[in-house]
Amino acid sequence: MSSINLQFHATKDEMIELIKKTLVEFELYMVAIKLSPKFHGELISIDEFEDKLNIINECDMVFFSISRPNEIPNKYIKFLDNNKNSLVFHIGEKKNNILVESDIGTITQDIEILKLWKKIINKYKKTLLKGAWVINTKIGRKDFDKNHYYTAKAQKAFQDGLQMVQFLESGIFFNLSNDL
């Protein structure tokens, strides 16, 4: 079993644009997933992308696969079981004045699929800025993480006052500048 994961801060519009580019460039199948209040998955083709932007904007994550996904059941765990080898884009939530980290990743046994997912992740990774101060408010520690990734728009949003966090209530904040 192999895995790959890239965590980063990006605005919602950047994530939507990345999802669209990935769908078009790699000719993949895409399922938009909303976890709550009730699990819902919707297969969306490139031809439907613009018409279903409202669904994509409301989703928590997007699954990509090289073949048409199996049935989309009404339970998340069943969806995962039925659709292994997917590349998953978790879209970081923006709540009030906070932006949660996004990530792209997979766990797979299929070496050929893993090569494609790595290609996609590495291509995107090259467009990101990196290096941030990590502030853990729960233990009172500050460390510089030279490998924390983020977009230029996320950095601008941080400079404009948006707080960057690992996840809500984590107590871990990211300072996307070098002046701390």
TIVO-2410 file (N, C-alpha, C; in nm, 3 decimals):
# residues 180
REC num residu      c1      c2      c3 atome chaine
REC   1      M   0.085  -0.117   0.000     N      A
REC   1      M   0.000   0.000   0.000    CA      A
REC   1      M   0.090   0.124   0.000     C      A
REC   2      S   0.069   0.212  -0.095     N      A
REC   2      S   0.147   0.335  -0.105    CA      A
REC   2      S   0.054   0.455  -0.089     C      A
REC   3      S   0.111   0.563  -0.040     N      A
REC   3      S   0.031   0.684  -0.024    CA      A
REC   3      S   0.114   0.806  -0.062     C      A
REC   4      I   0.042   0.911  -0.096     N      A
REC   4      I   0.103   1.040  -0.123    CA      A
REC   4      I   0.002   1.145  -0.078     C      A
REC   5      N   0.052   1.253  -0.021     N      A
REC   5      N  -0.037   1.358   0.029    CA      A
REC   5      N   0.036   1.492   0.024     C      A
REC   6      L  -0.035   1.594  -0.018     N      A
REC   6      L   0.016   1.730  -0.019    CA      A
REC   6      L  -0.083   1.818   0.055     C      A
REC   7      Q  -0.037   1.879   0.164     N      A
REC   7      Q  -0.120   1.972   0.241    CA      A
REC   7      Q  -0.076   2.114   0.208     C      A
REC   8      F  -0.174   2.205   0.198     N      A
REC   8      F  -0.144   2.342   0.160    CA      A
REC   8      F  -0.263   2.431   0.189     C      A
REC   9      H  -0.239   2.560   0.190     N      A
REC   9      H  -0.347   2.657   0.201    CA      A
REC   9      H  -0.374   2.718   0.064     C      A
REC  10      A  -0.502   2.720   0.027     N      A
REC  10      A  -0.546   2.779  -0.100    CA      A
REC  10      A  -0.688   2.831  -0.080     C      A
REC  11      T  -0.722   2.934  -0.154     N      A
REC  11      T  -0.858   2.987  -0.147    CA      A
REC  11      T  -0.952   2.892  -0.221     C      A
REC  12      K  -1.079   2.903  -0.191     N      A
REC  12      K  -1.180   2.816  -0.254    CA      A
REC  12      K  -1.180   2.831  -0.405     C      A
REC  13      D  -1.172   2.955  -0.455     N      A
REC  13      D  -1.173   2.974  -0.600    CA      A
REC  13      D  -1.050   2.910  -0.665     C      A
REC  14      E  -0.936   2.910  -0.597     N      A
REC  14      E  -0.817   2.842  -0.650    CA      A
REC  14      E  -0.837   2.691  -0.653     C      A
REC  15      M  -0.900   2.638  -0.550     N      A
REC  15      M  -0.926   2.494  -0.547    CA      A
REC  15      M  -1.021   2.453  -0.659     C      A
REC  16      I  -1.125   2.533  -0.681     N      A
REC  16      I  -1.221   2.503  -0.788    CA      A
REC  16      I  -1.150   2.506  -0.924     C      A
REC  17      E  -1.064   2.605  -0.944     N      A
REC  17      E  -0.989   2.616  -1.069    CA      A
REC  17      E  -0.894   2.496  -1.086     C      A
REC  18      L  -0.828   2.455  -0.979     N      A
REC  18      L  -0.738   2.339  -0.984    CA      A
REC  18      L  -0.817   2.211  -1.017     C      A
REC  19      I  -0.933   2.196  -0.957     N      A
REC  19      I  -1.018   2.080  -0.985    CA      A
REC  19      I  -1.056   2.078  -1.132     C      A
REC  20      K  -1.097   2.191  -1.185     N      A
REC  20      K  -1.136   2.198  -1.326    CA      A
REC  20      K  -1.018   2.166  -1.418     C      A
REC  21      K  -0.902   2.225  -1.390     N      A
REC  21      K  -0.783   2.198  -1.473    CA      A
REC  21      K  -0.746   2.050  -1.470     C      A
REC  22      T  -0.755   1.989  -1.352     N      A
REC  22      T  -0.721   1.847  -1.339    CA      A
REC  22      T  -0.818   1.762  -1.418     C      A
REC  23      L  -0.945   1.793  -1.409     N      A
REC  23      L  -1.049   1.719  -1.482    CA      A
REC  23      L  -1.025   1.727  -1.633     C      A
REC  24      V  -0.996   1.846  -1.682     N      A
REC  24      V  -0.977   1.867  -1.826    CA      A
REC  24      V  -0.845   1.806  -1.875     C      A
REC  25      E  -0.735   1.842  -1.809     N      A
REC  25      E  -0.603   1.801  -1.858    CA      A
REC  25      E  -0.582   1.651  -1.857     C      A
REC  26      F  -0.633   1.586  -1.752     N      A
REC  26      F  -0.606   1.443  -1.739    CA      A
REC  26      F  -0.725   1.354  -1.777     C      A
REC  27      E  -0.833   1.418  -1.823     N      A
REC  27      E  -0.951   1.346  -1.871    CA      A
REC  27      E  -0.998   1.240  -1.772     C      A
REC  28      L  -1.023   1.284  -1.649     N      A
REC  28      L  -1.060   1.194  -1.541    CA      A
REC  28      L  -1.211   1.198  -1.515     C      A
REC  29      Y  -1.255   1.105  -1.435     N      A
REC  29      Y  -1.391   1.107  -1.382    CA      A
REC  29      Y  -1.387   1.177  -1.247     C      A
REC  30      M  -1.493   1.249  -1.217     N      A
REC  30      M  -1.496   1.329  -1.094    CA      A
REC  30      M  -1.627   1.309  -1.020     C      A
REC  31      V  -1.616   1.291  -0.888     N      A
REC  31      V  -1.734   1.285  -0.802    CA      A
REC  31      V  -1.717   1.392  -0.695     C      A
REC  32      A  -1.814   1.484  -0.687     N      A
REC  32      A  -1.815   1.587  -0.582    CA      A
REC  32      A  -1.887   1.526  -0.461     C      A
REC  33      I  -1.826   1.539  -0.343     N      A
REC  33      I  -1.878   1.478  -0.221    CA      A
REC  33      I  -1.913   1.584  -0.118     C      A
REC  34      K  -2.032   1.575  -0.065     N      A
REC  34      K  -2.077   1.657   0.050    CA      A
REC  34      K  -2.101   1.559   0.164     C      A
REC  35      L  -2.037   1.581   0.278     N      A
REC  35      L  -2.047   1.487   0.389    CA      A
REC  35      L  -2.167   1.513   0.480     C      A
REC  36      S  -2.202   1.640   0.499     N      A
REC  36      S  -2.310   1.669   0.592    CA      A
REC  36      S  -2.398   1.781   0.537     C      A
REC  37      P  -2.521   1.790   0.576     N      A
REC  37      P  -2.580   1.714   0.686    CA      A
REC  37      P  -2.606   1.568   0.651     C      A
REC  38      K  -2.612   1.535   0.522     N      A
REC  38      K  -2.631   1.398   0.477    CA      A
REC  38      K  -2.533   1.373   0.362     C      A
REC  39      F  -2.471   1.256   0.360     N      A
REC  39      F  -2.376   1.223   0.255    CA      A
REC  39      F  -2.443   1.231   0.118     C      A
REC  40      H  -2.373   1.296   0.025     N      A
REC  40      H  -2.420   1.303  -0.113    CA      A
REC  40      H  -2.299   1.306  -0.205     C      A
REC  41      G  -2.301   1.222  -0.307     N      A
REC  41      G  -2.197   1.221  -0.409    CA      A
REC  41      G  -2.259   1.241  -0.546     C      A
REC  42      E  -2.195   1.323  -0.628     N      A
REC  42      E  -2.248   1.348  -0.761    CA      A
REC  42      E  -2.137   1.341  -0.865     C      A
REC  43      L  -2.159   1.251  -0.962     N      A
REC  43      L  -2.067   1.239  -1.074    CA      A
REC  43      L  -2.085   1.361  -1.163     C      A
REC  44      I  -1.974   1.429  -1.194     N      A
REC  44      I  -1.981   1.551  -1.275    CA      A
REC  44      I  -1.879   1.540  -1.388     C      A
REC  45      S  -1.927   1.556  -1.509     N      A
REC  45      S  -1.838   1.552  -1.625    CA      A
REC  45      S  -1.789   1.694  -1.656     C      A
REC  46      I  -1.690   1.703  -1.741     N      A
REC  46      I  -1.637   1.834  -1.779    CA      A
REC  46      I  -1.746   1.917  -1.848     C      A
REC  47      D  -1.832   1.851  -1.923     N      A
REC  47      D  -1.940   1.923  -1.991    CA      A
REC  47      D  -2.041   1.982  -1.893     C      A
REC  48      E  -2.051   1.924  -1.775     N      A
REC  48      E  -2.147   1.971  -1.673    CA      A
REC  48      E  -2.084   2.065  -1.571     C      A
REC  49      F  -1.954   2.083  -1.578     N      A
REC  49      F  -1.880   2.153  -1.473    CA      A
REC  49      F  -1.941   2.290  -1.443     C      A
REC  50      E  -1.957   2.373  -1.543     N      A
REC  50      E  -2.008   2.509  -1.520    CA      A
REC  50      E  -2.151   2.507  -1.468     C      A
REC  51      D  -2.234   2.416  -1.523     N      A
REC  51      D  -2.374   2.407  -1.480    CA      A
REC  51      D  -2.387   2.358  -1.336     C      A
REC  52      K  -2.288   2.283  -1.289     N      A
REC  52      K  -2.294   2.226  -1.154    CA      A
REC  52      K  -2.196   2.292  -1.058     C      A
REC  53      L  -2.155   2.414  -1.091     N      A
REC  53      L  -2.062   2.487  -1.003    CA      A
REC  53      L  -2.117   2.503  -0.862     C      A
REC  54      N  -2.247   2.521  -0.848     N      A
REC  54      N  -2.305   2.536  -0.715    CA      A
REC  54      N  -2.282   2.410  -0.631     C      A
REC  55      I  -2.292   2.293  -0.692     N      A
REC  55      I  -2.266   2.167  -0.621    CA      A
REC  55      I  -2.118   2.158  -0.584     C      A
REC  56      I  -2.032   2.193  -0.677     N      A
REC  56      I  -1.888   2.187  -0.653    CA      A
REC  56      I  -1.848   2.286  -0.542     C      A
REC  57      N  -1.905   2.405  -0.545     N      A
REC  57      N  -1.875   2.505  -0.442    CA      A
REC  57      N  -1.920   2.463  -0.302     C      A
REC  58      E  -2.021   2.379  -0.294     N      A
REC  58      E  -2.073   2.334  -0.165    CA      A
REC  58      E  -2.010   2.203  -0.116     C      A
REC  59      C  -1.931   2.138  -0.201     N      A
REC  59      C  -1.877   2.008  -0.163    CA      A
REC  59      C  -1.760   2.020  -0.066     C      A
REC  60      D  -1.734   1.911   0.005     N      A
REC  60      D  -1.622   1.905   0.100    CA      A
REC  60      D  -1.496   1.850   0.033     C      A
REC  61      M  -1.518   1.767  -0.067     N      A
REC  61      M  -1.405   1.704  -0.135    CA      A
REC  61      M  -1.447   1.657  -0.273     C      A
REC  62      V  -1.346   1.629  -0.354     N      A
REC  62      V  -1.368   1.577  -0.489    CA      A
REC  62      V  -1.281   1.454  -0.505     C      A
REC  63      F  -1.340   1.349  -0.559     N      A
REC  63      F  -1.268   1.226  -0.591    CA      A
REC  63      F  -1.246   1.220  -0.741     C      A
REC  64      F  -1.123   1.191  -0.783     N      A
REC  64      F  -1.093   1.169  -0.923    CA      A
REC  64      F  -1.057   1.023  -0.942     C      A
REC  65      S  -1.097   0.967  -1.055     N      A
REC  65      S  -1.059   0.831  -1.089    CA      A
REC  65      S  -1.037   0.821  -1.240     C      A
REC  66      I  -0.961   0.720  -1.280     N      A
REC  66      I  -0.933   0.704  -1.423    CA      A
REC  66      I  -1.044   0.629  -1.494     C      A
REC  67      S  -1.126   0.558  -1.418     N      A
REC  67      S  -1.242   0.490  -1.477    CA      A
REC  67      S  -1.369   0.539  -1.409     C      A
REC  68      R  -1.479   0.519  -1.476     N      A
REC  68      R  -1.607   0.565  -1.422    CA      A
REC  68      R  -1.627   0.504  -1.284     C      A
REC  69      P  -1.658   0.587  -1.185     N      A
REC  69      P  -1.677   0.535  -1.049    CA      A
REC  69      P  -1.792   0.436  -1.043     C      A
REC  70      N  -1.776   0.342  -0.950     N      A
REC  70      N  -1.884   0.248  -0.925    CA      A
REC  70      N  -2.003   0.324  -0.868     C      A
REC  71      E  -2.108   0.257  -0.847     N      A
REC  71      E  -2.229   0.315  -0.789    CA      A
REC  71      E  -2.195   0.412  -0.676     C      A
REC  72      I  -2.272   0.519  -0.667     N      A
REC  72      I  -2.253   0.614  -0.558    CA      A
REC  72      I  -2.361   0.585  -0.454     C      A
REC  73      P  -2.324   0.514  -0.348     N      A
REC  73      P  -2.421   0.479  -0.245    CA      A
REC  73      P  -2.455   0.599  -0.157     C      A
REC  74      N  -2.540   0.579  -0.060     N      A
REC  74      N  -2.580   0.690   0.027    CA      A
REC  74      N  -2.500   0.696   0.157     C      A
REC  75      K  -2.392   0.621   0.164     N      A
REC  75      K  -2.305   0.624   0.281    CA      A
REC  75      K  -2.160   0.643   0.236     C      A
REC  76      Y  -2.088   0.732   0.306     N      A
REC  76      Y  -1.951   0.766   0.270    CA      A
REC  76      Y  -1.858   0.644   0.275     C      A
REC  77      I  -1.867   0.566   0.382     N      A
REC  77      I  -1.776   0.453   0.398    CA      A
REC  77      I  -1.797   0.351   0.286     C      A
REC  78      K  -1.919   0.336   0.242     N      A
REC  78      K  -1.949   0.245   0.131    CA      A
REC  78      K  -1.893   0.301   0.001     C      A
REC  79      F  -1.902   0.432  -0.016     N      A
REC  79      F  -1.844   0.496  -0.134    CA      A
REC  79      F  -1.694   0.471  -0.138     C      A
REC  80      L  -1.626   0.487  -0.023     N      A
REC  80      L  -1.481   0.463  -0.017    CA      A
REC  80      L  -1.449   0.318  -0.055     C      A
REC  81      D  -1.525   0.225   0.000     N      A
REC  81      D  -1.501   0.083  -0.030    CA      A
REC  81      D  -1.519   0.053  -0.178     C      A
REC  82      N  -1.617   0.119  -0.240     N      A
REC  82      N  -1.648   0.092  -0.381    CA      A
REC  82      N  -1.555   0.165  -0.478     C      A
REC  83      N  -1.480   0.263  -0.431     N      A
REC  83      N  -1.402   0.348  -0.521    CA      A
REC  83      N  -1.259   0.368  -0.471     C      A
REC  84      K  -1.190   0.258  -0.461     N      A
REC  84      K  -1.049   0.263  -0.418    CA      A
REC  84      K  -0.965   0.323  -0.531     C      A
REC  85      N  -0.845   0.363  -0.500     N      A
REC  85      N  -0.749   0.415  -0.599    CA      A
REC  85      N  -0.784   0.553  -0.652     C      A
REC  86      S  -0.868   0.625  -0.582     N      A
REC  86      S  -0.904   0.761  -0.625    CA      A
REC  86      S  -0.802   0.861  -0.573     C      A
REC  87      L  -0.793   0.973  -0.642     N      A
REC  87      L  -0.717   1.088  -0.594    CA      A
REC  87      L  -0.819   1.183  -0.531     C      A
REC  88      V  -0.796   1.220  -0.406     N      A
REC  88      V  -0.894   1.298  -0.330    CA      A
REC  88      V  -0.842   1.439  -0.305     C      A
REC  89      F  -0.924   1.536  -0.342     N      A
REC  89      F  -0.897   1.677  -0.312    CA      A
REC  89      F  -0.989   1.718  -0.198     C      A
REC  90      H  -0.934   1.738  -0.078     N      A
REC  90      H  -1.012   1.794   0.033    CA      A
REC  90      H  -1.003   1.946   0.022     C      A
REC  91      I  -1.118   2.010   0.022     N      A
REC  91      I  -1.123   2.155   0.007    CA      A
REC  91      I  -1.131   2.218   0.144     C      A
REC  92      G  -1.026   2.293   0.181     N      A
REC  92      G  -1.022   2.356   0.312    CA      A
REC  92      G  -1.137   2.453   0.331     C      A
REC  93      E  -1.203   2.439   0.442     N      A
REC  93      E  -1.319   2.522   0.473    CA      A
REC  93      E  -1.276   2.663   0.513     C      A
REC  94      K  -1.353   2.761   0.468     N      A
REC  94      K  -1.334   2.898   0.515    CA      A
REC  94      K  -1.453   2.929   0.605     C      A
REC  95      K  -1.424   2.958   0.729     N      A
REC  95      K  -1.528   2.986   0.827    CA      A
REC  95      K  -1.491   3.113   0.901     C      A
REC  96      N  -1.579   3.212   0.890     N      A
REC  96      N  -1.554   3.343   0.949    CA      A
REC  96      N  -1.420   3.397   0.899     C      A
REC  97      N  -1.324   3.413   0.987     N      A
REC  97      N  -1.195   3.471   0.950    CA      A
REC  97      N  -1.084   3.365   0.949     C      A
REC  98      I  -1.122   3.240   0.919     N      A
REC  98      I  -1.028   3.129   0.927    CA      A
REC  98      I  -1.033   3.047   0.797     C      A
REC  99      L  -0.916   3.009   0.747     N      A
REC  99      L  -0.907   2.918   0.633    CA      A
REC  99      L  -0.835   2.791   0.677     C      A
REC 100      V  -0.903   2.678   0.660     N      A
REC 100      V  -0.848   2.548   0.696    CA      A
REC 100      V  -0.764   2.495   0.580     C      A
REC 101      E  -0.660   2.423   0.614     N      A
REC 101      E  -0.570   2.363   0.516    CA      A
REC 101      E  -0.646   2.269   0.422     C      A
REC 102      S  -0.609   2.271   0.295     N      A
REC 102      S  -0.660   2.176   0.196    CA      A
REC 102      S  -0.556   2.067   0.179     C      A
REC 103      D  -0.596   1.959   0.112     N      A
REC 103      D  -0.495   1.860   0.078    CA      A
REC 103      D  -0.539   1.778  -0.042     C      A
REC 104      I  -0.441   1.718  -0.106     N      A
REC 104      I  -0.462   1.628  -0.219    CA      A
REC 104      I  -0.386   1.500  -0.186     C      A
REC 105      G  -0.453   1.385  -0.197     N      A
REC 105      G  -0.382   1.263  -0.163    CA      A
REC 105      G  -0.454   1.137  -0.205     C      A
REC 106      T  -0.384   1.026  -0.185     N      A
REC 106      T  -0.436   0.894  -0.217    CA      A
REC 106      T  -0.365   0.789  -0.135     C      A
REC 107      I  -0.431   0.674  -0.123     N      A
REC 107      I  -0.370   0.551  -0.073    CA      A
REC 107      I  -0.409   0.446  -0.175     C      A
REC 108      T  -0.310   0.381  -0.233     N      A
REC 108      T  -0.341   0.284  -0.338    CA      A
REC 108      T  -0.237   0.174  -0.343     C      A
REC 109      Q  -0.277   0.061  -0.399     N      A
REC 109      Q  -0.184  -0.049  -0.424    CA      A
REC 109      Q  -0.144  -0.054  -0.571     C      A
REC 110      D  -0.214   0.023  -0.654     N      A
REC 110      D  -0.192   0.022  -0.798    CA      A
REC 110      D  -0.077   0.118  -0.834     C      A
REC 111      I   0.036   0.064  -0.871     N      A
REC 111      I   0.157   0.142  -0.898    CA      A
REC 111      I   0.137   0.236  -1.017     C      A
REC 112      E   0.068   0.192  -1.121     N      A
REC 112      E   0.046   0.277  -1.239    CA      A
REC 112      E  -0.042   0.396  -1.205     C      A
REC 113      I  -0.147   0.374  -1.130     N      A
REC 113      I  -0.234   0.484  -1.088    CA      A
REC 113      I  -0.156   0.580  -0.997     C      A
REC 114      L  -0.076   0.524  -0.907     N      A
REC 114      L   0.004   0.606  -0.817    CA      A
REC 114      L   0.096   0.699  -0.896     C      A
REC 115      K   0.154   0.651  -1.006     N      A
REC 115      K   0.240   0.735  -1.089    CA      A
REC 115      K   0.164   0.855  -1.144     C      A
REC 116      L   0.040   0.833  -1.190     N      A
REC 116      L  -0.041   0.943  -1.240    CA      A
REC 116      L  -0.075   1.042  -1.129     C      A
REC 117      W  -0.116   0.991  -1.014     N      A
REC 117      W  -0.152   1.080  -0.903    CA      A
REC 117      W  -0.030   1.161  -0.858     C      A
REC 118      K   0.087   1.099  -0.855     N      A
REC 118      K   0.210   1.172  -0.819    CA      A
REC 118      K   0.239   1.281  -0.922     C      A
REC 119      K   0.218   1.251  -1.048     N      A
REC 119      K   0.240   1.350  -1.154    CA      A
REC 119      K   0.150   1.472  -1.133     C      A
REC 120      I   0.024   1.448  -1.103     N      A
REC 120      I  -0.070   1.558  -1.080    CA      A
REC 120      I  -0.029   1.640  -0.959     C      A
REC 121      I   0.000   1.572  -0.849     N      A
REC 121      I   0.038   1.643  -0.726    CA      A
REC 121      I   0.168   1.721  -0.746     C      A
REC 122      N   0.268   1.659  -0.806     N      A
REC 122      N   0.396   1.727  -0.826    CA      A
REC 122      N   0.384   1.846  -0.920     C      A
REC 123      K   0.299   1.835  -1.021     N      A
REC 123      K   0.277   1.947  -1.111    CA      A
REC 123      K   0.219   2.067  -1.035     C      A
REC 124      Y   0.122   2.041  -0.951     N      A
REC 124      Y   0.061   2.149  -0.873    CA      A
REC 124      Y   0.158   2.203  -0.767     C      A
REC 125      K   0.231   2.114  -0.704     N      A
REC 125      K   0.325   2.151  -0.599    CA      A
REC 125      K   0.427   2.254  -0.649     C      A
REC 126      K   0.467   2.243  -0.775     N      A
REC 126      K   0.564   2.335  -0.833    CA      A
REC 126      K   0.511   2.477  -0.844     C      A
REC 127      T   0.379   2.494  -0.839     N      A
REC 127      T   0.320   2.628  -0.850    CA      A
REC 127      T   0.305   2.697  -0.714     C      A
REC 128      L   0.333   2.625  -0.607     N      A
REC 128      L   0.307   2.678  -0.472    CA      A
REC 128      L   0.428   2.748  -0.412     C      A
REC 129      L   0.399   2.840  -0.323     N      A
REC 129      L   0.502   2.902  -0.239    CA      A
REC 129      L   0.522   2.808  -0.120     C      A
REC 130      K   0.635   2.823  -0.052     N      A
REC 130      K   0.652   2.740   0.066    CA      A
REC 130      K   0.735   2.809   0.172     C      A
REC 131      G   0.713   2.762   0.295     N      A
REC 131      G   0.782   2.815   0.411    CA      A
REC 131      G   0.688   2.901   0.495     C      A
REC 132      A   0.662   2.858   0.617     N      A
REC 132      A   0.572   2.932   0.705    CA      A
REC 132      A   0.609   2.906   0.851     C      A
REC 133      W   0.577   3.003   0.934     N      A
REC 133      W   0.589   2.985   1.077    CA      A
REC 133      W   0.467   2.908   1.124     C      A
REC 134      V   0.490   2.804   1.203     N      A
REC 134      V   0.382   2.725   1.260    CA      A
REC 134      V   0.374   2.760   1.408     C      A
REC 135      I   0.258   2.807   1.450     N      A
REC 135      I   0.239   2.850   1.589    CA      A
REC 135      I   0.139   2.755   1.654     C      A
REC 136      N   0.188   2.679   1.752     N      A
REC 136      N   0.101   2.588   1.826    CA      A
REC 136      N   0.063   2.659   1.956     C      A
REC 137      T  -0.059   2.709   1.960     N      A
REC 137      T  -0.103   2.788   2.077    CA      A
REC 137      T  -0.130   2.700   2.198     C      A
REC 138      K  -0.149   2.572   2.178     N      A
REC 138      K  -0.178   2.482   2.290    CA      A
REC 138      K  -0.054   2.452   2.373     C      A
REC 139      I   0.062   2.450   2.308     N      A
REC 139      I   0.186   2.423   2.383    CA      A
REC 139      I   0.280   2.544   2.383     C      A
REC 140      G   0.238   2.654   2.319     N      A
REC 140      G   0.318   2.775   2.318    CA      A
REC 140      G   0.448   2.763   2.240     C      A
REC 141      R   0.444   2.700   2.126     N      A
REC 141      R   0.566   2.677   2.048    CA      A
REC 141      R   0.553   2.739   1.909     C      A
REC 142      K   0.665   2.792   1.859     N      A
REC 142      K   0.674   2.848   1.723    CA      A
REC 142      K   0.792   2.783   1.653     C      A
REC 143      D   0.766   2.732   1.535     N      A
REC 143      D   0.872   2.671   1.455    CA      A
REC 143      D   0.854   2.712   1.310     C      A
REC 144      F   0.965   2.723   1.239     N      A
REC 144      F   0.955   2.751   1.096    CA      A
REC 144      F   0.952   2.619   1.021     C      A
REC 145      D   0.851   2.601   0.936     N      A
REC 145      D   0.837   2.481   0.853    CA      A
REC 145      D   0.868   2.521   0.709     C      A
REC 146      K   0.985   2.484   0.663     N      A
REC 146      K   1.027   2.522   0.528    CA      A
REC 146      K   0.945   2.450   0.421     C      A
REC 147      N   0.870   2.348   0.459     N      A
REC 147      N   0.792   2.270   0.363    CA      A
REC 147      N   0.641   2.289   0.376     C      A
REC 148      H   0.598   2.396   0.437     N      A
REC 148      H   0.453   2.424   0.438    CA      A
REC 148      H   0.420   2.498   0.309     C      A
REC 149      Y   0.321   2.447   0.237     N      A
REC 149      Y   0.287   2.500   0.105    CA      A
REC 149      Y   0.162   2.586   0.110     C      A
REC 150      Y   0.157   2.684   0.018     N      A
REC 150      Y   0.041   2.773   0.008    CA      A
REC 150      Y   0.048   2.848  -0.125     C      A
REC 151      T  -0.065   2.904  -0.163     N      A
REC 151      T  -0.073   2.980  -0.288    CA      A
REC 151      T  -0.047   3.128  -0.260     C      A
REC 152      A  -0.020   3.201  -0.365     N      A
REC 152      A   0.000   3.346  -0.352    CA      A
REC 152      A  -0.128   3.413  -0.302     C      A
REC 153      K  -0.244   3.365  -0.347     N      A
REC 153      K  -0.371   3.423  -0.300    CA      A
REC 153      K  -0.394   3.394  -0.153     C      A
REC 154      A  -0.355   3.276  -0.106     N      A
REC 154      A  -0.367   3.244   0.036    CA      A
REC 154      A  -0.276   3.336   0.118     C      A
REC 155      Q  -0.155   3.361   0.067     N      A
REC 155      Q  -0.063   3.451   0.136    CA      A
REC 155      Q  -0.121   3.592   0.142     C      A
REC 156      K  -0.179   3.637   0.033     N      A
REC 156      K  -0.242   3.770   0.029    CA      A
REC 156      K  -0.359   3.775   0.128     C      A
REC 157      A  -0.440   3.670   0.132     N      A
REC 157      A  -0.552   3.665   0.226    CA      A
REC 157      A  -0.500   3.668   0.370     C      A
REC 158      F  -0.389   3.600   0.397     N      A
REC 158      F  -0.327   3.604   0.530    CA      A
REC 158      F  -0.283   3.747   0.562     C      A
REC 159      Q  -0.219   3.812   0.468     N      A
REC 159      Q  -0.173   3.950   0.489    CA      A
REC 159      Q  -0.290   4.046   0.511     C      A
REC 160      D  -0.407   4.010   0.455     N      A
REC 160      D  -0.527   4.091   0.472    CA      A
REC 160      D  -0.605   4.054   0.599     C      A
REC 161      G  -0.552   3.959   0.678     N      A
REC 161      G  -0.613   3.928   0.807    CA      A
REC 161      G  -0.678   3.792   0.822     C      A
REC 162      L  -0.680   3.710   0.718     N      A
REC 162      L  -0.739   3.577   0.729    CA      A
REC 162      L  -0.641   3.485   0.803     C      A
REC 163      Q  -0.691   3.415   0.904     N      A
REC 163      Q  -0.607   3.323   0.980    CA      A
REC 163      Q  -0.600   3.189   0.908     C      A
REC 164      M  -0.481   3.130   0.906     N      A
REC 164      M  -0.459   3.000   0.842    CA      A
REC 164      M  -0.441   2.895   0.951     C      A
REC 165      V  -0.520   2.788   0.944     N      A
REC 165      V  -0.511   2.683   1.046    CA      A
REC 165      V  -0.499   2.546   0.981     C      A
REC 166      Q  -0.452   2.451   1.062     N      A
REC 166      Q  -0.443   2.313   1.015    CA      A
REC 166      Q  -0.585   2.256   1.002     C      A
REC 167      F  -0.663   2.268   1.107     N      A
REC 167      F  -0.805   2.235   1.105    CA      A
REC 167      F  -0.871   2.314   1.218     C      A
REC 168      L  -1.001   2.330   1.211     N      A
REC 168      L  -1.072   2.409   1.311    CA      A
REC 168      L  -1.046   2.352   1.451     C      A
REC 169      E  -1.026   2.440   1.546     N      A
REC 169      E  -1.003   2.403   1.687    CA      A
REC 169      E  -0.869   2.331   1.711     C      A
REC 170      S  -0.779   2.332   1.613     N      A
REC 170      S  -0.652   2.261   1.630    CA      A
REC 170      S  -0.555   2.337   1.721     C      A
REC 171      G  -0.570   2.469   1.724     N      A
REC 171      G  -0.473   2.550   1.799    CA      A
REC 171      G  -0.342   2.567   1.722     C      A
REC 172      I  -0.338   2.520   1.597     N      A
REC 172      I  -0.218   2.534   1.515    CA      A
REC 172      I  -0.247   2.634   1.403     C      A
REC 173      F  -0.171   2.744   1.406     N      A
REC 173      F  -0.187   2.853   1.310    CA      A
REC 173      F  -0.061   2.862   1.227     C      A
REC 174      F  -0.078   2.913   1.104     N      A
REC 174      F   0.035   2.930   1.013    CA      A
REC 174      F   0.050   3.077   0.979     C      A
REC 175      N   0.172   3.128   0.994     N      A
REC 175      N   0.204   3.264   0.956    CA      A
REC 175      N   0.276   3.254   0.822     C      A
REC 176      L   0.208   3.303   0.717     N      A
REC 176      L   0.262   3.288   0.581    CA      A
REC 176      L   0.353   3.403   0.542     C      A
REC 177      S   0.431   3.448   0.637     N      A
REC 177      S   0.533   3.551   0.609    CA      A
REC 177      S   0.656   3.516   0.690     C      A
REC 178      N   0.763   3.583   0.660     N      A
REC 178      N   0.890   3.556   0.729    CA      A
REC 178      N   0.917   3.649   0.846     C      A
REC 179      D   0.821   3.734   0.878     N      A
REC 179      D   0.846   3.833   0.983    CA      A
REC 179      D   0.771   3.801   1.111     C      A
REC 180      L   0.830   3.714   1.192     N      A
REC 180      L   0.771   3.678   1.321    CA      A
REC 180      L   0.876   3.690   1.428     C      A
***
